[in-house]
C-alpha cells in the first residue's frame, strides 16, 4: 500500500472498521457504493495489514479485522468463564457441522437418543447454527446448518477445515471405548475371512 492510500481503499477500510460484524463482499459494496472495486481494495488492505498487530481476514466469505494470532495473549483479560456446552449440545453441534444440512430426526438417529429442543436453542442463541430450510420429504422437517459465526469462533475458513478422523485420533479426542469396539469389529471381520 502506498504512503497515501486512495479514497476507495480508505472507504473499504472504514466500512470494515465501523462494522459490528464481519461483512460479505456485497455488504461492503453497498456500504462504499458501486464505483469502488472492493476486491482490489481488500487485497491491498490485506497486504498492508499483513505482519501488523491486526490482520484483515476472510472467514466463511465474510471479511473482518482481528488481532494478529501471535499477539492475542496481550489482549486476554480475566473474565467470567462462559457456560460450557453440555455433552448433548457438543455432540449435536458436531453432527450438524459434519453432516449439514441435517434434520432433528437425523441428529437423533446418529446420536442414538432424543435431543431436547433446548439443545438446539442453546446452539442457535450462540449463533453457531441456523435453520437452513426444510427437507423435501414427508412432513418437511426443518434442517439445520452451521453459520459464519461458527466458523469464526472456531477459527475455520471453511467447513472442509474441520478435523478428520485421523486428526481427532492423533489429538486423543476419540473415546477409547469407541476405538476398542472398532478394533474388535476389525478382528471379527478378519476372522470371518
N, C-alpha and C positions, 0 to 999 in steps of 0.2 A: 504494500500500500504506500502510495506516495506521501510526502510530508503533509500535503494539503489534500485530503480526500474530497472527491466531488460530492455534489449535493445528493445524488442518487444513493451513493454508499452511506452517507450520513443519515438519509431518511430511513433506509432499511435498518441501520444500526439503532436509530432512535425508536423505531417501531418495536424491535425485539427487546430493547432495554425497558421500555414502558409497559410491555405486555405482562399480564399476571400469569399467563400460562404459555406453554410452547405454541408456536404458530406454524400453520401449514404455509406452503408457497402461496396459495390462494388468499389466505388471511393477510399475509404480508403485502401481496399485490393490492388488495382492497385498501389497506392502510396507507400505502405510499402513492397509489394512483397507477393508471395504465401505462404511463410513459416511461416508467422505470424498469430496467432489465434486472429483475430480482435475483435470478440465478447467478448472474455475473457478480452482482454486489455481494451475495452470500459467499461466493468463492473468494473474493477479495478480502472480505471480513474474516473468513476462516483462516486465511493465510496470515493476516495481520495479527490475529489473536493467538496463533499457534506459538506455544512456548511461553506465554504470558501467564498471569495469575488467574485469568478466566479463559475458557475455551468456548467457541461457538460450535455447538454440536447438533447433529440431526438424529433424532430417535423416533422411530415409528412415523417417518415422513413429517415430523414436526421439528422446528428449529428453536433453540433457546441458548442462552448463556448459562454456563455452570462453572463452578470453581474447578480449577485445574486439579486433577486427582492427587498429585503429589503435595498439594497444599491444603487438602481437606482437613487434616489434623489440626491446623491452626485455628480453624473456624468452629471446631466442635465445642459445644458448651454443655455443661451439666444440665440435664433436663429430666423431666419425669419420663420414665420408661413407658412407652405406649403399650396398651394391652396386647398381649401376644395372641396370635390366632390359635384357635383350638385345633386339635388334630383333624377333626372333621372338615374345618374350613381350609386347612392346609392341603388336605387330600383333594378336596373339591376344587380348589384353585389349580392344583397341579393337573387334574383331569381336564379342566377347561382349557388350560394353556396347551396341553399336548394333544388334545382331541377336538379343539374348537372347529366349527360351532357344534355344540353338544346340548342335548336336552336334559332336563332333570331326570327323566327315566333312564337315559343312557348313563348319566353320572351314577345313579343308584345301582345300575347293573354292573358297572365297573367296580364300584366300592363294595358292593355286596350287602349294603344296608341302606335304609332310607335316610334322606337328609332333611333336616328341618328347613322351613322357609327362612328362618333366622340366619342360617349359614349363608345362604345366597345374599340376604340383605346386608350382612356384615361386609361381604366382598364388594357389593355394589356401593355401599357407603364409603369404603376405602377408595373407590374409583378404579378398582382393578378389573372388574368385569362389567359387562353391559348386556342387555337383551339385544340379540342380533337378528330378530325376526322370528318367523315361525317355520317349522319343518313342514314340508308338503306331504304329510302322512295323515291318516285318520286322526282326528282330534286336534290337529295342527298345534302340536306342543311348542311352547316358547323355547328358543335355543339361546345359548349364552356364548359370549366370546370375550377375550381379554381386550383391554383398552391401551391407548398410548401411555397412560399414566402407569399401567402395569410395567410396560417396557422401560419407562423412565426410572421407576422405583428400583427395579432390579438391574439397571444398567445394561439393558439389552437394546441393540439396534433393531433387530427383527426377531420374530418368534423362532426362526431357524437357529438362533444363537442359544437356545435353551440347551442345557447339558444333555448328552445322550446317556445311554445305559452304561457304557464303559466309563464315562466321566463320573457318573454317580457312584459306581463301584469303587473307582480309584479314590474318591473322596470319603469313602466309608459311610455313605448316606443310605445305602440299601439295608434293609432289615436282614440280619444274619439268618433268621428263620426262613425268610424267602429264599435266600441263597442255598440253605440246606435242602429245602424242598426241590429247588431247581437241580441240584446235584443228584438227588435221589431219582428224579424223573429221568435224568440223563443215563444213570446207571441201569435203571429198569429198561429203558429203550435199547441200550446196548445189549442187555441180557436177552431181550426178545429176538435179537437178530441172530 
